[in-house]
């Protein structure tokens, strides 16, 4: 799900999802599984390493931290690791970690809730 202040990060995740879908079609029928795990927010030191550039960099960092405080439901690294294992074991194409994040992903994909979504015709 694209997030304010995280354009490069969000774009890289979208690219990984597209890569997975493409690889899945390329290896279909060859006994290879390609799945995607969407971890959502993970309890980590990510914000300590995140770079906010420009004249409003520190203000943007504070705004993003405030945004994260408003979203207290995050996953632990262990929950994400379990999801990776379960994705591989069940051969799922896509796994979202945590019910709140899974619901957010589905809402984002729903055409009516995503202003940038384009319906397939």
N, C-alpha and C positions, 0 to 999 in steps of 0.2 A: 504494500500500500504506500504510494508516494506520500512523503512527509515534508512539511515545510522545513527549510534549512538543511535538507538532506538530499539535494538534487543528484549529486554524483553517486551517493550511496544507493539511492532508490533506482537510478538508472542502471547501476551495476547489477542489482538484484533482478531487474526486469530482463537484462541481457542473459543472466544465468538461467532464468526460466525459459526463455526462448531457445537457448542452447540445449537445454534438457529436452524440450519438445522435439527439436530438430534431430538430436541424437537418437531419441526414442524411435522416430520413424526410420532412421537410417539402419538401426540394428534390429528392427522388428523381425521376428522369426529366427534369430540367431542365438537365442538363449541368454541374451543380455538384458538386464533390467536397468532402466534409467528413471530415477524418481527424484522429486524435489521436496525438500523439507523447508517449510516457512516458519521460522522460529518466533517471529514477532519481536517483542522487547525481551531482551535477556539481561538478567541481573549480572552486570559486569562493570569493568572500569572503562567502558567505551567512551564515555563523555570526557574522561581525563585525557584521552588521546585524540579526540575529534578536533579538527582544525576549523576555526571560523575566521575567514579572511575579510578584508575590506574595512572601511571606516566604521562600520557598525558591528565588527566582529564580536566584541565582548558583549554588546547588547543582544546580539543574536544568540550567543551562548546562554545568556541568562534566560532569554525567552524560551529556548529549547529545553532548558532544565525545568522551567516552570511547566511547559507542556508535558514533560515526562512525569512530573509530580502529579499531574492530573490523571495519569494513566498508571495507577499503582499495580495493576495486574500484569506482572511480567513473569517470565519463566526462568527457571534455574538452568545452568549448563547441563545438569544431570537430566532434566526433563527433555532438553533438546537432544541429548545423546540417546535417550530412550526412543525418541521419535525417529531418529536416523535408523536405529536398529529395527524398529517396527516397520518403517517404510521399506527397508530392504527385505525383511522377513516376509512381509505380506505382499511384496511386489506392487505396492501402491504407486500411482503416478504422482500424487501430490498429497502431502500431509502438512496441515497447519497445527502448530503446537499451542495448546491451551484453547479452551472453549471461547473466551472473549475475542482472542485474535482470529480464530477460525470464523467466528461470526462477522468480524470486521472485513475479512478477506471476501467472504461471500457477498456482503453488502456492497463492497467496492466493485465487485464484478457485475453486480446487478445493474442493468442499464439505467434504471430510474434513479439510482443513488450515486452514479458515477458520471459527472458531467462530461467527461472526455471519452466515455465508452461509445463505441460505434456498433449498432446492432448488425448482426450477420443477416444478409438477405439471400 
